[in-house]
Amino acid sequence: MSGTPQQGREALIVGGGLAGAALGILLARQGRATQILEQRAAPQHQVCGEFLSREAVEYLEQLGLQLRALGAVAIHAVRLHARTAIAACELPFPAMSLTRRTLDEALLLLAAREGAAISRGRRVDGLMRSEDGWRAALQDGATVTAPTAFLATGKHDLAGHRRPPGRQNNLVAFKMYFRLLEEQQRALSGWVELFLFPGGYAGLQMVESGMANLCLLVERSRLESCRKDWPTLLGHLWRSSTALAERLNGAKPLLAKPLAISSIPYGMLPSSALDGLWRLGDQAAVIPSFSGDGMSIALHSAHLAAEIYLHGGTAVEYAKRLRREVRPAVSLATMFSRLMVRAPALAQVVRLWPGVLAHCASYTRVPERALLTEALRLRHRRA
Ligand SMILES: Cc1cc2nc3c(=O)[nH]c(=O)nc-3n(C[C@H](O)[C@H](O)[C@H](O)COP(=O)(O)OP(=O)(O)OC[C@H]3O[C@@H](n4cnc5c(N)ncnc54)[C@H](O)[C@@H]3O)c2cc1C
């Protein structure tokens, strides 16, 4: 799988995360010569809440992944803790959780089995227009050319292809796995929990192998007041949310240090693609974490790009349609995300109307009518 990049393949996909690997599978299945260049040499953990909405689950199962067999756990309900207020409700759809390390690896292996050429440990430093398409310049000095290029580098921008800023740019993300005590695990099992604290919010849920994923977003200014120090930040969280302190008190951190990422352009929407480059996943649109489901947008963008490309359409048509389909969810989720950082206002709303949680979860997803899944077609046929 970590082969030498192959020249002259029809489609070059830069980035083998969710969007890139999914597109690789779809193109290879149609017999298109596809090359994926992925910077990571081996599976790694990623900063992600790892909550898979129904749309993401349907797209992944349609691609051929057996999520249960990979260890995914079911999530059926959501609980929001805001200061002393607690709101809880069943999710309006079945959901799952699975570590990205497991999920991304399974997708890349499937892409390879379908016939895509995968080169791992190959970082692309530049992607330029050439006479007959695109030329990728790799960090190791090699170049790869192809008539069509798909940019799927997720959270990482390529020089010359930087994304514009979003509408909420001041958040820093952290993630840590914990081994919970037995009673903590029982209380969390089947739930995704959100905790609001001054300057940010956190999500906690079980993933496979009995691990709990704590993923959080904090305003840069708040992080600075915590001296950019993880134990100090955790202390701030615990003082602000007794519920979170209860959930994690005595739990064992499983990573030597938390994973972190900054400069996330939340609220960014697809641009016009006039340069002919197909942008997928987080390179196309960035929906705030926890209030929207970025993974289903990434998978949807891959399916939409494959459908339009295989029918001879252009990157411009694709970008326009993706923008139309995801814009309402991205805008609404960005509004919710801003509200969540201002915890006191939201606490009042959830106290008065706990069902608001289910509504938020419904309206911040890829709209059902836009989905390209067989399960949706079946639901419509039955209706
Ligand atoms: C804090 C946080 C929590 C989140 N929680 C959730 C959640 O619970 N549920 C949800 O649905 N979404 C969540 N998301 C969003 C989700 O993680 C993203 O939307 C999704 O990963 C986007 O997929 P992608 O394929 O575009 O990018 P990625 O998954 O980031 O994949 C990009 C790939 O490209 C590779 N790459 C990058 N640069 C290069 C390069 N120069 N050369 C070669 N390869 C390169 C990377 O190694 C990576 O494998 C969260 C995001 C954040 C930040």
The ligand as an SDF file (V2000), in Angstrom:
LIG
                    3D

 53 58  0  0  0  0  0  0  0  0999 V2000
  -12.4150   19.1440   17.1670 C   0  0  0  0  0  0  0  0  0  0  0  0
  -13.1340   18.4830   16.0590 C   0  0  0  0  0  0  0  0  0  0  0  0
  -14.1240   17.5630   16.3470 C   0  0  0  0  0  0  0  0  0  0  0  0
  -14.8360   16.9700   15.3000 C   0  0  0  0  0  0  0  0  0  0  0  0
  -15.7990   16.0670   15.6060 N   0  0  0  0  0  0  0  0  0  0  0  0
  -16.5470   15.5160   14.6350 C   0  0  0  0  0  0  0  0  0  0  0  0
  -17.5470   14.5570   14.9420 C   0  0  0  0  0  0  0  0  0  0  0  0
  -17.7150   14.1430   16.0780 O   0  0  0  0  0  0  0  0  0  0  0  0
  -18.3160   14.0860   13.9240 N   0  0  0  0  0  0  0  0  0  0  0  0
  -18.1310   14.5020   12.6240 C   0  0  0  0  0  0  0  0  0  0  0  0
  -18.8860   14.0630   11.7440 O   0  0  0  0  0  0  0  0  0  0  0  0
  -17.1410   15.3700   12.3010 N   0  0  0  0  0  0  0  0  0  0  0  0
  -16.3510   15.8800   13.2690 C   0  0  0  0  0  0  0  0  0  0  0  0
  -15.3410   16.7330   12.9510 N   0  0  0  0  0  0  0  0  0  0  0  0
  -15.1120   17.0790   11.5420 C   0  0  0  0  0  0  0  0  0  0  0  0
  -14.3430   15.9760   10.7980 C   0  0  0  0  0  0  0  0  0  0  0  0
  -13.2160   15.5900   11.5200 O   0  0  0  0  0  0  0  0  0  0  0  0
  -13.9370   16.5080    9.4250 C   0  0  0  0  0  0  0  0  0  0  0  0
  -15.0000   17.1780    8.8200 O   0  0  0  0  0  0  0  0  0  0  0  0
  -13.4800   15.3490    8.5110 C   0  0  0  0  0  0  0  0  0  0  0  0
  -12.3840   14.6890    9.0710 O   0  0  0  0  0  0  0  0  0  0  0  0
  -13.1080   15.8880    7.1380 C   0  0  0  0  0  0  0  0  0  0  0  0
  -12.6160   14.8320    6.3550 O   0  0  0  0  0  0  0  0  0  0  0  0
  -11.5210   15.1200    5.2330 P   0  0  0  0  0  0  0  0  0  0  0  0
  -11.3290   13.8590    4.5060 O   0  0  0  0  0  0  0  0  0  0  0  0
  -11.8860   16.3450    4.5010 O   0  0  0  0  0  0  0  0  0  0  0  0
  -10.1960   15.5020    6.0290 O   0  0  0  0  0  0  0  0  0  0  0  0
   -9.2770   14.6480    7.0010 P   0  0  0  0  0  0  0  0  0  0  0  0
  -10.0750   13.6040    7.6460 O   0  0  0  0  0  0  0  0  0  0  0  0
   -8.5600   15.6450    7.8410 O   0  0  0  0  0  0  0  0  0  0  0  0
   -8.2450   13.9270    6.0180 O   0  0  0  0  0  0  0  0  0  0  0  0
   -7.2660   14.6400    5.3200 C   0  0  0  0  0  0  0  0  0  0  0  0
   -6.1430   13.6780    4.9590 C   0  0  0  0  0  0  0  0  0  0  0  0
   -5.2120   14.3540    4.1260 O   0  0  0  0  0  0  0  0  0  0  0  0
   -3.8990   14.0750    4.5600 C   0  0  0  0  0  0  0  0  0  0  0  0
   -3.0510   15.2070    4.1860 N   0  0  0  0  0  0  0  0  0  0  0  0
   -3.1090   16.4590    4.6970 C   0  0  0  0  0  0  0  0  0  0  0  0
   -2.1860   17.2490    4.0920 N   0  0  0  0  0  0  0  0  0  0  0  0
   -1.5540   16.4580    3.1820 C   0  0  0  0  0  0  0  0  0  0  0  0
   -0.5050   16.7110    2.2430 C   0  0  0  0  0  0  0  0  0  0  0  0
    0.0600   17.9190    2.1320 N   0  0  0  0  0  0  0  0  0  0  0  0
   -0.0910   15.6700    1.4630 N   0  0  0  0  0  0  0  0  0  0  0  0
   -0.6720   14.4260    1.5510 C   0  0  0  0  0  0  0  0  0  0  0  0
   -1.6570   14.1620    2.4360 N   0  0  0  0  0  0  0  0  0  0  0  0
   -2.1000   15.1650    3.2320 C   0  0  0  0  0  0  0  0  0  0  0  0
   -4.0290   13.8980    6.0690 C   0  0  0  0  0  0  0  0  0  0  0  0
   -2.9590   13.1410    6.6140 O   0  0  0  0  0  0  0  0  0  0  0  0
   -5.3800   13.1970    6.1750 C   0  0  0  0  0  0  0  0  0  0  0  0
   -5.2610   11.7910    6.1320 O   0  0  0  0  0  0  0  0  0  0  0  0
  -14.5680   17.3120   13.9550 C   0  0  0  0  0  0  0  0  0  0  0  0
  -13.5330   18.2160   13.6690 C   0  0  0  0  0  0  0  0  0  0  0  0
  -12.8160   18.7880   14.6950 C   0  0  0  0  0  0  0  0  0  0  0  0
  -11.7120   19.7480   14.3750 C   0  0  0  0  0  0  0  0  0  0  0  0
  1  2  1  0
  2  3  1  0
  2 52  2  0
  3  4  2  0
  4  5  1  0
  4 50  1  0
  5  6  2  0
  6  7  1  0
  6 13  1  0
  7  8  2  0
  7  9  1  0
  9 10  1  0
 10 11  2  0
 10 12  1  0
 12 13  2  0
 13 14  1  0
 14 15  1  0
 14 50  1  0
 15 16  1  0
 16 17  1  0
 16 18  1  0
 18 19  1  0
 18 20  1  0
 20 21  1  0
 20 22  1  0
 22 23  1  0
 23 24  1  0
 24 25  2  0
 24 26  1  0
 24 27  1  0
 27 28  1  0
 28 29  2  0
 28 30  1  0
 28 31  1  0
 31 32  1  0
 32 33  1  0
 33 34  1  0
 33 48  1  0
 34 35  1  0
 35 36  1  0
 35 46  1  0
 36 37  1  0
 36 45  1  0
 37 38  2  0
 38 39  1  0
 39 40  1  0
 39 45  2  0
 40 41  1  0
 40 42  2  0
 42 43  1  0
 43 44  2  0
 44 45  1  0
 46 47  1  0
 46 48  1  0
 48 49  1  0
 50 51  2  0
 51 52  1  0
 52 53  1  0
M  END
$$$$
